[in-house]
Amino acid sequence: MNTQPTKGRELIDLRSDTVTRPTPAMRKAMAEAEVGDDVYGDDPTVIRLQALAADMLGTEAALFLPSGTQSNLCALLSHCQRGDEYIVGQHAHTYMYEGGGAAVFGSIQPQPLDFMPDGSLDLDQVAACIKPDDPHYAKTRLLCIENTQAGKVLPLDYFGKARALADKHALGLHLDGARIFNASVKLGVPVTDISRHFDSVSVCLSKGLCAPVGSVLCATKDIVDSARRWRKMLGGGMRQAGVLAAAGILSLTEQVQHLETDHDNAERLADALTGVPGLDVDKENVQTNMVFARVTSGSRQALMKRMADEGILVSGSRDKLRLVTHFDFKQEFIEPVVAAFSRALEAA
């Protein structure tokens, strides 16, 4: 990739870590993958991926799915029945960014709560929102936690407290762990120190781990069996899926160790952008691979367009930008990105 953010040259893409492209090793593994029919359960490469994921996260089983949205949805549908309720963060991906699938497909009522500043849910507030066993109310069945949440890593001791609360009230406990490996790398602990507290964990392979497609749902055998049925009903049953699973295996075995570099680049980017007129960078909350900055000069939409004209793609909402570092974003890109922001903001 050319690092000069000018028209006619390859883009620098900071919109998300979903924009990562499969590595050369992944492309080779995909081309050579041994395959079968995964709907019949006999694709050997999918079987290897699922066994690897379950072993890494310390769960009884795992299921390969086309997307993180479908992985989370199959988990919710497996935990809850029609008319049940799950408690979730107000801005959590499962509630806000997955098309209302739990309500549409499962008639599952969400009970959204505001996140705490560290990305966790206040467990006292969670407890207060659990409905009594009364026909007036939906039955509270599940607590859904997200880690990382907007790039923030939840405290390690929080998970044991959430597990104790779930057990006390006979709730299931699901983790949207799309970026759980970012959390484990940041904390410097095995991923099982996080995953062991949950009944189900959804892990995305196609974000910072570079696979082109796919997530794995790691859970108890009963939940995985149920999720496999839901996956079929939702149209997620794939045939020679080993072509995709081959890349997922390398995501878990070769890409996790690169996440620390993404985190370091996010810190460097935040440092470099701090002081640029027209941006208020939230430097204190850069924990993993996300940098948030409020646009204080002109409109965010106009700034994003000017940055695109410079050859740099960024995303955001309201007056904030989200800049996400990833495997395809190199340290040497930081200087031209900062220079482009300076030019774009001067033109505001």
C-alpha positions, 0 to 999 in steps of 0.5 A: 500500500502506498502511504501517500493519501492522495487521489488515485492511490490505494486508500488508507482505511481506518473505518474498522478492523473488518477491512483487513484482507486475508494474508498470503498464508490464508489465501494459500491455505484456502486454496489448498483446504481439504473440504467436505459438506459442513451441513452434513458435518463432514468438512474436516477443515471446519471440524478442525477450526471448531475443535481449535476454537473450543480448545482455545476458549475452554468450552465444550464445543464450537460452531463456525458461522458466516458472521458475528451477527449470526453468531450472536443471534444464534446464541440468543435464540438458544438461550431464550424462548419467545417472550423471554428477555435479555439484559444488554448494553444500550449501545451494545452491538447485539442490541443496536447494530444487529437489526433487532434480530433477537426481537424479529426472529426470536420474539426476545425482548431486550432490556437495554441499560446504559454502559458504565464509563469502563464499558461494563454494565452496573451489576446492581442495576442489572439485578434491579432490572431482572423481572419477577416471575409474574405473568405481567412480565417477560421472563429475564433469561440472559445477561449479555456482556460485550468485551471489548466495548468501544475499544475498552477492556472490561476489568478481569474481576468483573466477570466473576461478579457477573457470573455470580449474579447470573447464577444467583438469578438462574440467568444464562451469560453470553459474551459478545467477544468479537474482539476478546483476543484484543482484551486478553492481549491487553490484559496479558492473560490467557483468553480462558481467564475471560471466557471461562465465566460464560455459557457462550462466547462469540468470537469474530475471525474477520476483524483484526484477525484477518479472516475474510469471513466468519465467527465462531460461537464457543459454548456448552454442547447443548447451546452449540447443538441448538445454535446449529439448528438455528444457523440452518433456519437462518440460512447460515448452513454452508457446504464446502465451508472449509475454504473459509475455515482454513483462513479462520484457523490461521486467524487463531494460530498466527494473527493473535500475536499481531494485535499488540502492534495494532494497540501500539499503533492506536496509541501512537495515532492518538498521540500524533493527533492530540493537539491538531486544531479541530479535533478533541482526541479521547487519548485516555480511553485508548486501550486497544485498537480504537481511537475516538475523537470529537470534531470541534471545527466544522461538521463530521460529515464534511471532514469525512468527505475531505479525508476521503478526498485525501485517500483516507477513510474514517467512520463516525457518528454524531460529532465523533470519529472512530479510527480503528487500527488493524493488521493492514495499517502500518506505523508509517501511515500515521504521519500522512494520516495526521498531515491529511487531518491537518489539511482537511481541518484547515479547510473546514 
